[in-house]
Amino acid sequence: MSLPGLYAVVDAEVAFAHGWALVDLAQAVLAGGATLVQVRGKALSSVELLEASRQVVAMAVPYRAAVVVNDRADLAVLSGAAGVHVGQDDLSPADARAIVGPDRLVGVSTHSADQIAVAAGEPVDYIAVGPVFGTTTKHTGYDAVSLDLVRQAAATGKDVVAIGGVTLDRVPQVFAAGATSVAVIADLLAGGDPTARTRAFMAVAAAARPAKAAL
């Protein structure tokens, strides 16, 4: 599938910190027009993450949206999700691909030029790069990598998802650096209305993304 301009990441801990349940937040961003939603719950049990993923997958159907499960290729398959996103400490992209098959999305997080070079040779649909800007959402163990690394990832020819500290005002410069999509987590909750915030991100992304990358 072609990646949309906005990749909405619904994180259980971030949602809870803002007074939202993960599933309710997913519903809100779907109502705002998000067509690609990642379900992330680092502290959730396998049972909890599977149930949440199944609920979000069912919610996404009437919106014709795709759902990706973070870390867990097995739960992506069991929930009927469209794909899986893996990090540097998770299953390798090749192993994840072996589990989810050829038709689901596989994405991988990268934080350095060396990791991008490796990812470019893996069976992935997109390379996520970050944290592009400073972020407190998730401790990655990596400093902000800047837009230069986004440019390096774009040069591989793979779709590139920029993540980490992406706010509404930063979207244009991220696309100018060659990103295909922006992954947004905490800023979806800015202002307390994630549906409206999602709409705003969709509008800015549509205006800022180069025509060749548009859906």
C-alpha positions as CSV (number, residue, x, y, z in Angstrom):
1,M,0.0,0.0,0.0
2,S,1.0,3.6,-0.5
3,L,1.8,5.3,2.8
4,P,-0.4,8.3,3.6
5,G,1.1,11.6,4.7
6,L,0.1,11.0,8.4
7,Y,1.0,7.8,10.2
8,A,-0.9,8.0,13.5
9,V,0.7,6.1,16.4
10,V,-1.7,5.3,19.2
11,D,0.4,4.6,22.2
12,A,-1.2,3.1,25.3
13,E,0.9,4.9,27.9
14,V,0.7,8.3,26.1
15,A,-3.1,7.8,25.8
16,F,-3.4,7.0,29.5
17,A,-1.4,10.0,30.5
18,H,-3.8,12.2,28.7
19,G,-6.9,10.5,30.1
20,W,-7.7,8.3,27.1
21,A,-8.0,4.6,26.6
22,L,-6.0,3.3,23.7
23,V,-9.0,2.1,21.8
24,D,-10.9,5.3,22.3
25,L,-7.9,7.3,21.1
26,A,-7.7,5.1,18.0
27,Q,-11.4,5.8,17.3
28,A,-10.8,9.5,17.6
29,V,-7.9,9.6,15.1
30,L,-9.8,7.4,12.7
31,A,-12.7,9.8,12.9
32,G,-10.2,12.6,12.1
33,G,-9.3,10.9,8.9
34,A,-6.2,8.9,9.7
35,T,-5.9,6.0,7.2
36,L,-2.8,4.3,8.8
37,V,-2.8,3.7,12.5
38,Q,-0.2,1.9,14.6
39,V,-1.2,0.2,17.9
40,R,1.6,0.4,20.4
41,G,1.5,-0.9,24.0
42,K,5.0,-1.6,25.4
43,A,3.6,-2.3,28.9
44,L,0.6,-4.3,27.8
45,S,0.5,-8.1,28.1
46,S,0.2,-10.1,25.0
47,V,-3.5,-10.7,25.7
48,E,-4.2,-7.0,26.2
49,L,-2.3,-6.0,23.1
50,L,-4.0,-8.6,21.0
51,E,-7.5,-7.6,22.2
52,A,-6.8,-3.9,21.6
53,S,-5.4,-4.6,18.2
54,R,-8.5,-6.6,17.3
55,Q,-10.7,-3.9,18.4
56,V,-8.8,-1.2,16.4
57,V,-8.7,-3.4,13.3
58,A,-12.5,-3.8,13.5
59,M,-13.0,0.0,14.0
60,A,-10.8,0.8,11.0
61,V,-12.9,-1.2,8.6
62,P,-15.6,1.4,7.9
63,Y,-12.9,4.0,7.5
64,R,-11.0,1.9,5.0
65,A,-7.9,2.4,7.2
66,A,-5.0,0.1,7.8
67,V,-3.7,-0.9,11.2
68,V,-0.1,-1.9,12.1
69,V,0.9,-3.6,15.3
70,N,4.1,-2.5,17.0
71,D,6.7,-5.1,17.8
72,R,4.6,-8.2,17.5
73,A,4.4,-9.9,14.1
74,D,2.4,-12.8,15.6
75,L,-0.3,-10.5,17.1
76,A,-0.5,-8.6,13.8
77,V,-1.5,-11.8,12.1
78,L,-3.9,-13.0,14.8
79,S,-5.6,-9.6,14.9
80,G,-6.0,-9.3,11.2
81,A,-3.9,-6.2,11.1
82,A,-2.3,-4.9,7.9
83,G,1.2,-5.1,9.1
84,V,3.9,-5.0,11.8
85,H,6.5,-2.4,12.8
86,V,9.7,-3.7,14.4
87,G,12.5,-2.0,16.3
88,Q,16.2,-2.7,16.5
89,D,15.7,-5.0,19.5
90,D,12.7,-6.9,18.0
91,L,12.5,-9.7,15.5
92,S,14.6,-8.9,12.4
93,P,12.6,-7.6,9.4
94,A,13.2,-10.9,7.6
95,D,11.8,-12.9,10.5
96,A,8.9,-10.6,10.8
97,R,8.2,-11.0,7.0
98,A,8.3,-14.7,7.4
99,I,5.6,-14.5,10.0
100,V,3.3,-12.0,8.4
101,G,3.7,-13.1,4.8
102,P,4.3,-11.1,1.6
103,D,1.1,-9.1,1.6
104,R,1.3,-7.3,4.9
105,L,3.4,-4.2,5.7
106,V,6.7,-4.5,7.5
107,G,8.4,-1.4,8.8
108,V,11.6,-1.0,10.8
109,S,12.9,1.7,13.1
110,T,16.4,3.1,12.4
111,H,18.5,5.6,14.3
112,S,21.8,5.8,12.4
113,A,23.3,5.8,9.0
114,D,24.5,2.2,9.5
115,Q,21.1,1.0,10.5
116,I,19.6,2.6,7.5
117,A,22.1,0.9,5.2
118,V,21.2,-2.5,6.7
119,A,17.4,-1.8,6.6
120,A,17.7,-0.8,2.9
121,G,18.6,-4.4,2.1
122,E,15.8,-6.0,4.2
123,P,12.3,-7.0,3.1
124,V,10.7,-3.9,4.5
125,D,8.1,-1.6,3.0
126,Y,9.3,1.5,4.8
127,I,12.2,2.7,7.0
128,A,11.3,4.8,10.0
129,V,13.9,7.3,11.0
130,G,14.1,9.0,14.4
131,P,13.9,10.6,16.7
132,V,14.1,13.4,14.2
133,F,13.6,16.0,16.9
134,G,13.9,15.8,20.6
135,T,11.0,13.7,22.2
136,T,9.9,12.6,25.6
137,T,7.4,10.1,24.3
138,K,9.7,7.1,24.2
139,H,13.2,6.6,25.5
140,T,15.1,5.2,22.5
141,G,18.6,5.5,23.8
142,Y,19.4,7.7,20.8
143,D,19.8,11.5,20.5
144,A,17.8,13.5,17.9
145,V,19.1,12.5,14.5
146,S,18.1,15.6,12.6
147,L,16.7,15.9,9.1
148,D,20.0,14.8,7.5
149,L,19.3,11.2,8.4
150,V,15.8,11.5,6.8
151,R,17.6,12.6,3.6
152,Q,20.0,9.6,3.8
153,A,17.1,7.2,4.2
154,A,15.2,8.8,1.3
155,A,18.2,8.2,-0.9
156,T,17.8,4.4,-0.5
157,G,14.6,4.6,-2.5
158,K,12.5,3.1,0.3
159,D,9.5,4.9,1.7
160,V,10.6,6.9,4.8
161,V,8.6,7.6,7.9
162,A,9.9,10.4,10.1
163,I,9.2,10.0,13.8
164,G,10.1,11.7,17.0
165,G,9.1,15.2,18.1
166,V,7.1,15.8,14.9
167,T,4.7,18.7,15.6
168,L,2.2,20.4,13.2
169,D,4.6,23.2,12.5
170,R,7.5,20.9,11.6
171,V,5.6,18.8,9.0
172,P,6.6,20.9,6.0
173,Q,10.4,20.7,6.7
174,V,10.1,16.9,7.3
175,F,8.6,16.4,3.9
176,A,11.1,18.8,2.3
177,A,13.8,16.4,3.6
178,G,12.3,13.5,1.6
179,A,10.0,11.8,4.1
180,T,7.0,9.9,2.7
181,S,5.1,10.1,5.9
182,V,5.2,11.6,9.4
183,A,4.5,9.4,12.4
184,V,2.9,11.4,15.2
185,I,2.3,10.3,18.7
186,A,2.0,12.9,21.5
187,D,1.1,15.9,19.3
188,L,-2.1,14.1,18.2
189,L,-3.3,14.9,21.7
190,A,-2.3,18.6,21.7
191,G,-5.3,20.8,22.5
192,G,-7.2,17.8,23.9
193,D,-9.1,17.0,20.7
194,P,-7.3,14.3,18.8
195,T,-10.0,14.2,16.1
196,A,-9.5,17.8,15.2
197,R,-5.8,17.5,15.6
198,T,-5.7,14.6,13.2
199,R,-7.7,16.6,10.7
200,A,-5.2,19.4,11.0
201,F,-2.2,17.1,10.4
202,M,-3.9,15.5,7.4
203,A,-4.5,18.9,5.9
204,V,-0.9,20.1,6.5
205,A,0.5,16.9,5.2
206,A,-1.6,17.0,2.0
207,A,-0.4,20.6,1.4
208,A,3.3,20.0,2.2
209,R,4.0,16.6,0.7
210,P,5.4,16.6,-2.8
211,A,2.9,15.6,-5.4
212,K,4.8,12.5,-6.4
213,A,4.4,11.1,-2.9
214,A,0.7,11.9,-2.6
215,L,-1.9,9.1,-2.6
